[in-house]
Amino acid sequence: MNKNTVILVVIIAVFAMVHLILAVDISAAQTNAEKDSNANKSSNIDEIDDVGAVIYAWANAWKNKDTKSYLSFYSPSFHSKDLNYPSWIKRKTKLFQRTGAISLEIFYLSVFIKNNYAHVSFIQKYKDTYHSDVGEKKMVLVNSQDTWKITSEEWKPLAVENP
């Protein structure tokens, strides 16, 4: 294994361990509380599956440069750090028009749902003709009319050379 691969494996392992510890803590708290009925638990699992399906469909739309489909995953109330929604749409549309294929991989998807909001995090490995990176993506989705829409996202690079 080369140095970059080892670094990536270590980062992913640490990320997985943190999420596993959090999942165990949450699981223990739920077991001790015994609040939810079996129907609610089943419903929550279905919601988590639904959110996961949305994230993978979003990623496929991005990989395939399907601008219309990709943008449909975002709520009109979406905000980024530096752009309002209309400016963000223009920027994304322009980026999708660049030549070359996109490679996008998602690792260690974590979903937490409370009320109508899903908090999602995962490791994202991205590469196109012009750029490549690995980082942690965090998203918040809202369930509106039985559809999950992205309202915010944040990306933080991980220290990996030449992903």
N, C-alpha and C positions, 0 to 999 in steps of 0.2 A: 504494500500500500504506500502511495506517496503521501507526503506531508499534508497536502490539502485534504485528501480523503480522510486521513486520520483526524484532522481537526474537525471536519464536518461530522464524522461519526461521533466524536466526543460531544460536540455541541448538541446533536440530536439526542444522544443518550441522556445528557443532563436535562434537556427540555422534557424528555419523556419521564424521567424520574420525578421531576417537580410536579408534572401533571398527575402522575400516579399517586404521589403523596397527597395531593389535593383531593383526588378522587376518593382515596381511602378515608380521609378526614370527613369528606362530605357523606360518604356511605355510612360511616360510623355514626355521624350525627343523625342521619335519617333513621338508622336502625334504632338508636336510643329514643328518638322522638316518637316513632311509630304513629305519625300523624296521618299519613296518606292511606287512603283505601286502595285496594288492588286496582280498581278502575282508574283512579288518578295516576297511579304509577304507570299503568299501561298507556294511558293518554300521554304522559310526559315522555315515555320512551318513543311513542309515535311522533311527537313533536320534535324530539331530538333527531330522529331519522329524517323527518321532513326538512329540517334545517341543514343537515348533512347533505341531503340530495340537492338542495338549493346551492350550497357552496360548490359541489362538484359540477353542477350544471353551469354555474357562473364561470368556473375555471375552464370548462370546455368551450364556452362561448368566447372567452378571452383567447384561448389557444387557437381557435378557428377564425379569429378576427371577425366574428359575427357581431358587428357593432350594435345592430338593433336589439339582438337578444341580450348582449352584454349589458347595455344600458337599461334594459327592462328589469334587471335585478335591483336597481337603485330606486329609492324613494325620492320624490321631488323635494323632500326635506333634507336630502343628503347634503353633507357639508364636508369639505376637506379643509386642511389647515390654512391654505392660502387662496382658494378659489370658491366663488359662489357656484351654485348648481349649473346655471347656463354656461359659465366660463369653463367649468370642469368638463361638461359635455363636449364643448368645442375642442378642448385639449385632448380628450380621449379619442374623439373621432379622428383627429389629425394623426395621432399616434398609430391608430389601427390602419391607416392608409400607407404606412411605411412598408417597404418591400421586405421580404424575408419571413421565414417561419418563426413561430414562437414555441418555445418549450416551457412548460409550466408543470411543476410537481408540487403536491401538497403532502406533508407528513404530519402526523400527530395532531389530527383535528380534535379539538376540544370544544364542547358545546355546553353552555349553562343557560337554562331558561328560567326566567322569573316573570310572572304576569305575561304581558304581551311582548317581552323583549328577550332576544337570544344574544348572549355574549359568546363570541366565537374567537378562537385563536388557533393558529397552526404555523408550522414552518413552511415557508414558500421558497421554492427554488425556481428562478426565472432566467430565461436566456432567449435573446433574439440576436439578430445580426449586429446590433449596435451596443448591446448592453447585457450584462449578466450579474445576478446577485443572489444572495441567500439571506433570508431574514424572517423575523416573526411578524405575522400579520394578525391584527386584532380587528374585529368587526362587531358592530352592533346592528342587529336586524330587528324590525318591528313587524308583528303580525297584524296586518290590516286586511279585513275581509278575507280571511283564511289564506292569505298570501304573505310570505316572508319577503321583506324588502330591506336592503342595506341602507342604514341611515348615517353610518359613519364607519371609517376605517383608518387604521394607523399601521404603519410599517416601520419596523426597526431593523437595521442591518445587523447581521451576525458576523463576527470576525472570521471570515473564510476567504482565502485568496483563490482567485480563478475558479469559481464554482463550477 
